[in-house]
């Protein structure tokens, strides 16, 4: 029998998976590429990418947060606690983004339009650290949703 909790869990599983996948792709592919190209190319690409990424990723984070907490409301027992944890981790990815990565985007945009100051490497490394933290938070949220999915299933012989 399908229940509203099942549909909500499906939505939360999808939303947290998309969020973890998007951040994971950035961590595995985009960030290393930033280090492999000249700085002016990185800054130009980073600035252009943020214009597209910001609304997409904000939407993905919102869906992960809302669906995880919705599941926490309708679930019971361990799945409720795991869903609440997933929601808290998705909120963590949002907070790291808003208070860590986004303020650094202003520096990157300015550098792309003008000149790069001394000490820019530390700021870029800080952006990468924040990206790693939000990626790990999103991956952990997705993992909790997977645990909910597999924990209620009987063992197969």
C-alpha positions in Angstrom: 0.0 0.0 0.0 1.3 3.4 -0.9 1.1 6.1 1.9 1.7 9.8 1.9 4.8 9.1 3.9 6.0 6.9 1.1 5.6 9.6 -1.5 7.1 12.2 0.8 10.1 9.8 1.4 10.4 9.4 -2.4 10.5 13.2 -2.9 13.0 13.6 0.0 15.2 10.8 -1.4 15.2 12.4 -4.9 15.8 16.0 -3.5 18.6 15.0 -1.2 20.1 12.8 -4.0 20.0 15.6 -6.5 21.6 18.1 -4.0 24.4 15.6 -3.1 24.9 14.8 -6.7 25.2 18.4 -7.8 27.6 19.4 -5.0 29.5 16.1 -5.5 29.9 16.8 -9.2 31.3 20.2 -8.3 33.7 18.7 -5.8 34.9 15.9 -8.0 35.0 17.7 -11.4 34.7 21.5 -11.2 36.9 22.3 -8.3 39.9 20.2 -9.6 39.4 21.9 -13.0 39.6 25.3 -11.4 43.1 24.3 -10.2 44.1 23.1 -13.7 43.3 26.3 -15.7 44.8 29.8 -15.5 43.3 32.0 -12.8 41.6 34.4 -15.3 39.8 31.4 -16.9 38.7 30.2 -13.4 37.4 33.6 -12.4 35.5 34.1 -15.7 34.0 30.6 -15.5 33.3 30.8 -11.8 31.4 34.1 -12.2 29.4 32.8 -15.1 28.6 29.5 -13.4 27.4 31.3 -10.2 24.7 33.2 -12.3 23.2 29.8 -13.3 24.0 27.9 -10.1 22.6 30.2 -7.5 18.9 29.8 -8.4 19.2 26.1 -9.2 21.1 25.2 -6.1 18.9 27.4 -3.8 15.9 25.5 -5.2 17.6 22.1 -4.7 18.5 23.0 -1.1 14.9 24.2 -0.4 13.4 21.1 -1.8 15.8 18.9 0.2 15.0 20.8 3.4 11.3 20.9 3.0 10.9 17.3 1.9 13.2 16.0 4.6 11.3 17.9 7.3 7.9 16.9 5.8 9.0 13.3 6.2 10.0 13.9 9.7 6.5 15.2 10.5 4.7 12.2 9.0 7.1 9.4 9.9 7.5 7.7 13.3 10.3 6.2 15.3 13.8 5.9 13.8 12.7 7.1 10.3 11.4 10.4 11.9 14.8 11.0 13.6 16.8 10.2 10.5 14.6 12.4 8.3 15.0 15.3 10.9 18.7 14.7 10.8 18.7 14.8 7.0 16.7 18.1 7.1 19.2 19.5 9.6 22.1 18.5 7.3 20.4 20.1 4.3 19.9 23.3 6.4 23.7 23.0 7.1 24.5 23.0 3.4 22.3 26.1 3.0 23.9 27.9 5.9 27.4 27.1 4.7 26.4 28.3 1.2 24.8 31.6 2.4 27.4 32.5 5.0 30.5 30.9 3.5 30.4 30.6 -0.3 28.1 33.4 -1.3 30.1 36.2 0.4 33.2 34.9 -1.4 31.4 35.1 -4.7 31.4 38.9 -4.4 35.3 38.8 -4.3 35.5 36.5 -7.2 33.1 38.6 -9.3 35.1 41.7 -8.5 38.4 40.0 -9.4 37.0 38.8 -12.7 36.1 42.4 -13.6 39.3 44.1 -12.2 42.5 42.7 -10.8 43.3 39.9 -8.4 44.7 41.1 -5.1 47.5 39.6 -3.1 46.1 36.9 -0.8 43.6 35.7 -3.3 44.7 32.1 -2.9 43.6 31.9 0.7 40.1 33.2 -0.2 39.8 30.7 -3.1 40.9 27.9 -0.7 38.3 29.0 1.8 35.6 28.8 -0.9 36.8 25.3 -1.7 36.7 24.4 2.0 33.1 25.7 2.3 32.2 23.8 -0.8 33.6 20.6 0.7 31.7 21.1 3.9 28.4 21.7 2.2 29.0 18.7 -0.1 29.6 16.4 2.8 26.5 17.7 4.6 24.4 17.1 1.5 25.9 13.6 1.0 25.2 12.7 4.7 21.5 13.9 4.2 21.2 11.7 1.2 22.7 8.8 3.1 20.2 9.1 5.9 17.4 9.0 3.3 18.9 5.8 1.9 19.1 4.3 5.4 15.4 5.0 5.8 14.7 3.3 2.5 16.6 0.2 3.2 16.0 -0.2 7.0 12.3 -1.0 6.6 12.8 -3.8 4.0 13.0 -7.4 5.0 16.3 -9.2 4.5 16.6 -11.3 1.3 17.9 -14.8 1.5 
